[in-house]
């Protein structure tokens, strides 16, 4: 239920689109069932006893149904594509903006390469499920019910025999769900590691060259890619085997309907029109079940992606500025102590000092003494373990190094 709740909260902008998408899909289902019914009448009645005008009217009606189905299919594609783009952009924007409000240096830092991978592949996976897979699952279930009822009207025994595949398919799907989800998590983690390694290699290109580590970096990437390939192939083999099993089961179901219809024709209990309807409805019953099974892996992949997006902290409490504002423009530390979350000692202990406006202060000391930590406290990136920091007025901070964003100065 937590995944459903997460998807519902993050689908505010596309709910009406999804509702219209489902309505359009139901229209396609209705046209498909109407096509089956009219095909039976065309073969059993219009061709046998109808006039030439009746034949032309029936053909025209069948053509209209086919064209209507094509039009509705394109409308559904347009709705799905527009919703997917909107959902992807909204999710990426929300998560990206939340990253600027995360607590910094709290022992749970994120690697930029890993974040990039999650903002790309995981958001894409979730958006596809939210905008396409879930509405299609609703439409497919309605198609399954409609086809079953029409088949039951033709032959109840055959309809129930085909529907028995549904609970077996559900049980089979639950058996593979957990294993498939773990495989997907392993693949996503491998992709993130590769993204991190490539980004670090480009960022520290000169350093790696100066150390003569080009081959080491290349070999390490190759090793990571081999691991990713192994996990992808393992998941692929698992998926192929499960689809082969279900494909054979559905093939036998189609053969059952064909043989059943042939026996009925021989005994004179059904007509050629009913036989044609049998074969059409078997596809309309089996195809939704098979389609649902093919959708299950995508939903499982999406749950793994949701977990990875939640790890970015978008559901956690957003940090507030830990510095206390004061009336004057001083920066004041009052009996302040600080220790990092994973540190083994206090960086600053009972530190008290006041930086006055217009004064110049040089902060010197050996590495690890707390110089950078002092600036992080002033900027509000971290909050003191004890004591307080008071900051008045606006700050101007010029960091070390040359940090430039892509683009132009305009």
JODAVEN-V632403 format. One record per backbone hydrogen bond with DSSP energy under -1.0 kcal/mol. NH is the residue of the N-H (numbers start at 1). CO is the residue of the C=O. Records with the same first field share a line. If there is no record, write none. Layout:
NH->CO ; CO
This chain:
5->1
6->2
7->3
8->4
9->5
10->6
11->8
14->11
18->14
19->15
20->16
21->17
22->18
23->19
24->20
25->21
26->22
27->23
28->24
29->25
30->26
31->27
32->28
33->29
34->30
35->31
36->32
37->33
38->34
39->35
40->36
41->37
42->38
43->39
44->40
45->41
46->41
47->42
49->45
50->46
55->51
56->52
57->53
58->54
59->55
60->56
61->57
62->58
63->59
64->60
65->61
66->62
67->63
68->64
69->65
70->66
71->67
72->68
73->69
74->70
75->71
76->72
77->73
78->74
79->75
80->76
81->77
82->78
83->79
84->80
85->81
86->82
87->83
88->84
89->85
90->86
91->87
92->88
93->89
94->90
95->91
96->92
97->93
98->94
99->95
101->98
104->381
115->111
116->112
117->113
118->114
119->115
121->117
123->118
124->120
125->121
126->122
127->123
128->124
129->125
130->126
131->127
132->128
133->128
134->129
136->132
137->133
138->134
139->135
140->136
141->137
142->138
143->139
144->140
145->141
146->142
147->143
148->144
149->145
150->146
151->147
152->148
153->149
154->150
155->151
159->155
160->156
161->157
162->158
163->159
164->160
165->162
166->163
168->164
169->165
170->166
171->167
172->168
173->169
174->170
175->171
176->172
177->173
180->176
181->177
182->178
183->179
184->180
185->181
186->182
187->183
188->184
189->185
190->186
191->187
192->188
193->189
194->190
195->191
196->192
197->193
198->194
199->195
200->196
201->197
202->198
203->199
204->200
208->204
209->205
210->206
211->207
212->209
213->208
217->213
218->214
219->215
220->216
221->217
222->218
223->219
224->220
225->221
226->222
227->223
228->224
229->225
230->226
231->227
232->228
233->229
234->230
235->231
236->232
237->233
238->234
239->235
240->236
241->237
242->238
243->239
244->240
245->241
246->242
247->243
248->244
249->245
250->246
251->247
252->248
253->249
254->250
255->251
256->252
257->253
258->254
259->255
260->256
261->257
262->258
263->259
264->260
265->261
266->262
267->263
269->264
270->264
275->271
276->272
277->273
278->274
279->275
280->276
281->277
282->278
283->279
284->280
285->281
286->282
287->283
289->285
290->286
291->287
292->288
293->289
294->290
295->291
296->292
299->295
300->296
301->297
302->298
303->299
304->300
305->301
306->302
307->303
308->304
309->305
310->306
311->307
312->309
313->310
316->313
319->101
324->389
331->355
332->390
333->353
334->388
336->351
337->386
338->348
343->340
347->338
348->338
351->336
353->333
355->331
359->356
369->366
374->370
375->371
376->372
377->373
378->374
379->375
381->376
382->376
385->337
386->337
388->334
390->332
391->324
392->330
